[in-house]
Amino acid sequence: QVQLVESGGGLVQPGGSLRLSCAASGSMFSIYTMAWYRQAPGKQRELVAGITSAGSLNYADSVKGRFTISRDNAKSMVYLQMNSLKPEDTAVYYCNALQPVLGRDYWGQGTQVTVSS
């Protein structure tokens, strides 16, 4: 069992930055692919960025060059650095831990990010 707790969301002006954090409890954090998803009102949840256990990265086209995902296995943490934020980045951001071989898929409760002047 893995529990995920996100933090770092808030209100920011366009062009600003935020850093989201996701703290994971439980064992074997390093074997999970970690990802950030987001869901805006009236829209489907979408993948923002992912990082595998080997450190391979994946980004949605809409955030490439602006967002950076990273992980610290020693601290069981995953981060999302968000720069040059746009109003369309406004959403609830969710942390996800996935280990398909073991059939494990966990979600955090989400953190709100609002980009507005």
C-alpha positions as CSV (number, residue, x, y, z in Angstrom):
1,Q,0.0,0.0,0.0
2,V,1.3,3.5,-0.9
3,Q,-0.3,6.7,0.3
4,L,0.4,9.9,-1.6
5,V,0.1,13.4,-0.3
6,E,0.4,16.4,-2.6
7,S,1.3,19.9,-1.5
8,G,2.5,23.2,-3.0
9,G,-0.6,24.3,-5.0
10,G,-2.0,27.8,-4.8
11,L,-2.8,30.9,-6.7
12,V,-0.2,32.4,-9.0
13,Q,-0.1,35.1,-11.7
14,P,0.5,34.2,-15.3
15,G,4.2,33.8,-15.9
16,G,4.8,32.8,-12.4
17,S,6.2,29.5,-10.9
18,L,5.1,26.9,-8.5
19,R,6.7,23.7,-7.2
20,L,4.4,20.8,-6.4
21,S,5.6,18.1,-4.0
22,C,4.2,14.6,-3.5
23,A,5.2,12.6,-0.4
24,A,4.8,8.8,-0.6
25,S,4.5,6.5,2.3
26,G,4.9,2.8,2.1
27,S,7.6,0.5,0.8
28,M,9.5,0.1,-2.4
29,F,8.9,3.7,-3.7
30,S,11.8,3.4,-6.1
31,I,10.1,0.7,-8.2
32,Y,7.1,2.8,-9.1
33,T,6.6,5.0,-12.1
34,M,5.6,8.3,-10.7
35,A,3.5,10.9,-12.5
36,W,1.6,14.1,-12.3
37,Y,-1.9,14.4,-13.8
38,R,-4.3,17.3,-13.9
39,Q,-8.0,17.8,-14.3
40,A,-9.6,21.1,-15.2
41,P,-13.3,21.7,-14.6
42,G,-15.4,20.0,-17.3
43,K,-12.3,18.2,-18.7
44,Q,-10.9,14.7,-18.5
45,R,-7.9,14.0,-16.3
46,E,-4.7,14.2,-18.4
47,L,-1.1,13.2,-18.0
48,V,1.2,16.1,-17.3
49,A,4.6,14.4,-16.7
50,G,6.0,11.1,-15.7
51,I,9.2,9.6,-14.5
52,T,10.0,5.9,-14.4
53,S,12.0,4.0,-11.9
54,A,14.9,4.2,-14.3
55,G,14.6,8.0,-14.6
56,S,13.1,8.2,-18.0
57,L,10.9,11.3,-18.5
58,N,7.7,11.9,-20.3
59,Y,5.9,15.2,-20.7
60,A,2.7,16.4,-22.3
61,D,3.3,18.6,-25.3
62,S,1.5,21.5,-23.6
63,V,4.1,21.7,-20.7
64,K,7.3,20.7,-22.5
65,G,10.0,23.3,-21.8
66,R,8.0,24.8,-18.9
67,F,7.5,21.9,-16.4
68,T,10.1,19.6,-14.9
69,I,9.4,16.4,-13.0
70,S,12.0,14.9,-10.6
71,R,12.1,12.3,-7.9
72,D,14.1,11.7,-4.7
73,N,14.0,8.0,-4.0
74,A,15.8,8.4,-0.7
75,K,13.0,10.7,0.6
76,S,10.2,9.0,-1.3
77,M,9.3,12.3,-2.9
78,V,8.4,13.4,-6.4
79,Y,8.3,17.0,-7.6
80,L,6.8,19.1,-10.4
81,Q,8.5,22.4,-11.0
82,M,6.2,24.6,-13.0
83,N,7.5,27.7,-14.7
84,S,5.9,30.2,-17.1
85,L,2.5,29.3,-15.9
86,K,-0.5,30.0,-18.1
87,P,-4.2,30.4,-17.2
88,E,-4.8,27.1,-19.0
89,D,-2.6,25.3,-16.5
90,T,-5.3,25.9,-13.9
91,A,-6.5,22.5,-12.6
92,V,-6.4,20.1,-9.8
93,Y,-3.0,18.3,-9.9
94,Y,-2.8,14.7,-8.8
95,C,0.2,12.5,-8.0
96,N,0.1,8.9,-9.2
97,A,2.2,5.9,-8.4
98,L,2.1,3.0,-10.9
99,Q,3.6,-0.4,-10.8
100,P,1.8,-2.4,-13.5
101,V,3.7,-5.7,-13.0
102,L,2.5,-5.8,-9.5
103,G,-0.9,-4.4,-10.4
104,R,-0.6,-1.4,-8.2
105,D,-2.0,2.0,-9.0
106,Y,-2.3,4.7,-6.3
107,W,-3.6,8.4,-6.4
108,G,-3.2,11.3,-4.1
109,Q,-6.1,13.6,-3.1
110,G,-5.0,16.4,-5.4
111,T,-3.8,20.0,-5.0
112,Q,-5.4,23.0,-6.7
113,V,-3.3,25.2,-9.0
114,T,-4.9,28.4,-10.1
115,V,-3.2,30.7,-12.6
116,S,-4.9,34.1,-12.7
117,S,-4.2,37.8,-12.6
